[in-house]
Amino acid sequence: MSTATLDTTTSERAAETPVMLAVSYLRVSTREQAERGGTDEGFSIPAQREANARKADELGARVVREFIDAGESARSADRDGLQDMLAFIAASRVQFCIVHKLDRLARNRADDVKIHEALISAGVTLVSATESIDQTPSGMLVHGIMSSIAEFYSRNLATEVTKGLTQKVAQGGTPGRAPIGYLNVRQTDDQGREIRTVEVDPERAPLIAWAFERYAAGETSVTALLRDLTARGLVSVPSPKRPSRPLGKNALYRVLTNPYYAGVIRYKGALHPGAHEPIVKPALFDQVQSLLKARNAHATRHVQHAHHLKGLLHCGNCGSRMLLDFATNPRGTTYAYFVCSGRASKRTTCTRRAVPVQVAERLVEDSYASITISEDDYRHLAAEVDAAFDKRSAGRDQEFADLTANRARLEAESDKLLAAHFADAIDLPTLKRHQDRVRAGLADIEHRLREHDELRVGGRGFLHDSLRLLTDARRAYAHSDDGSRRLANQAFYTRLEITEDEQLHSRLAEPFATIVREATGGKEAKRDASTGSATGNSDVACSRKTLWVGRAGLEPATEGL
C-alpha cells in the first residue's frame, strides 16, 4: 500500500515538473555541402540534427524549434536562420540553445560574444553537442578557447585562400569566374587530376571584339552600342539559377573597361599578365579607354551649381520657387541670380525681377538678427518651460505606475500562453490570436511610456536647446559654412519669400515661432499699451535697408512650451 502511494506521488510530481525547452541550430558553410548527395539537406545537416537531438535527450529537454542556415558562412552574424532564432528566443521561454559545435554559431570572437550575451540576457544556456561547455568557470574557459580556435581556423583559411589566389594570379590564372566572352572549363589530365582553365567562348567572343572595334571608331555611344549588341544576339552565359539574358548598360561599360579582354588580369587594384588568350589587342583596348575618358570629361561640364539657399527661396509675388541662374556679360564675367520659376516657365504672369545672390544672402543673414533673443529673455522663458513641465508631470506619476503594472501583467500572460501551447493545451491559431492581442497591448503601453519619458526629459531638453540657439542665432549663422547655413535655414524657417521691393518675409518653424512670440510679446504689449494699438502679425520680415520683427499679440500660456 505504501509502495503504491509512493509511486503515485512520484508520478504526480513528475507530471507537475515543467518540461525544459530547447532550440536547435544547424549550419553548413557552402551550398555544395547543403546539396551534396542529391538531397535537399546533404549529409552534414541530418548528422547535426541527430547529434543535437541526442544532446537534448541527455538534458531532458524537448526541441521546440529548429533553425537552419544552409550555405551560410559563420564569419558574419547576418544570417536569416540565426537572426530568426535570436528573435524566437527573445519572445519565448526556452532554456537551451543546442549547436553541434561552437563554430556552427560563430567563427569570430566579436560575434560569439554578442550572440552569447543575447542568449544570456534571454536566460538561455548555450550547449554544444560535441564540446564540454557550460556556465562554470572551466566551461567558460573551454568556450573561450574553442571560439578562439574557430576564429583562428576561419582567418587562417581566408589567408590560405588569398595566398593561393595570389599565386594563381602570379602564374597568369584567372581568380574567379571569367567575364562574358570566355568560358570556365574543367579538364582532366592523364593522371586523373582536375585542371581548371579559361577558353575563348566561340559564340560570344566575336561580338565582344566587334563591340571594341565599333566603339573605337568614335561613331557610337555606349547606349547605341548596347542596342546593336542586343540585336546581334549577345546574351549572358546561363547558370543553374539564372537563364541567359541581354546585357545592361552598366554591364557593357564594365566590359569595355575590363583589361581582361586585352590579356591583363586586374586583381586587388594591380594588373598582372594573364595566361588566357586575349580577344582584343592592347592598342585597341587603350584607344577605347581614351575615348571613354574623353567623353566622360565632356559630360561633366554640365554640372549643377550648388548654393546653400538653392531650393529654399520663394517669390513674394506669385509664391513660386526661386531658381538659381547664371548670366555672363560680353566681357566674360558671370553673375549669379535667383529668378522666379513661375516667370521663367511662364506658368504665371509674375513680373518679379531677378535677385542677385549677394542680396538674397544678405537678406537671409539679416533676418537672424530679428529672431535673436536676449539673455534675460532666455532665463525668463527657460523658467517658464521648467514650470510648465513640472506642473504637467506632477499628475502623471500614478499613470506611469499603472502602465508599468499593466506591462508586467501582459508579459506574464504571454508566458502562460506559450506554456499552454507547448503543453498542447491550445492550438497554434488560438496562440497567435491571443499573442496579437497581447502584443498590441504591450506596444500601446511602450508607446505611452516613451511619451512619458520624452515629456520629462526629451521635450524639456529640446526646448532649452532651442532657446539657447536663439540667443546667438545671428553670430552663429554669420560664422557658419554653407552646409551649416542650409541646415539652419531648414530648421528655423518653413518658408522664405523675397518681395518685389527686396524685402524678406519668413515664416518661423516651431518651436522658434512660439519662442519669438513669447519673447517679443511683452515688449509689444507695452508698446501697444502706450500707443493704444494692437496687432497680431508674427511673421519675421527683413529688407535691404531695415530690420524689423512683426508685432505679436500675447498668447495664453500653454503647457506645450
Secondary structure, DSSP 8 states (H G I E B T S, - for coil): -HHHHHHHHHHHHHHHS--EEEEEEEEESSHHHHHGGGSSSTTHHHHHHHHHHHHHHHHTEEEEEEEEEET--TT-S--HHHHHHHHHHHHS---EEEESSGGGT-SSHHHHHHHHHHHHHTT-EEEESSS---SSHHHHHHHHHHHHHHHHHHHHHHHHHHHHHHHHHHTT---S---TTEEEEEEE-TTS-EEEEEEE-TTTHHHHHHHHHHHHTTS--HHHHHHHHHHHT-B----SS----B--HHHHHHHHT-GGGGTEEEETTEEEE-SS--SS-HHHHHHHHHHHHHHHHHHTTS-----TTTTTEEETTT--BEEEEEEE-TTS-EEEEEEEHHHHTTSS------EEHHHHHHHHHHHHHHH---HHHHHHHHHHHHHHHHHHHHTTHHHHHHHHHHHHHHHHHHHHHHHHHHTTSS-HHHHHHHHHHHHHHHHHHHHHHHHHHIIIIIHHHHHHHHHHHHHTHHHHHHTS-HHHHHHHHHHHEEEEEE-TTSEEEEEE-TTHHHHHHHHHHHHHHHHHHHHT-------EEEESS-EEE---------TT-
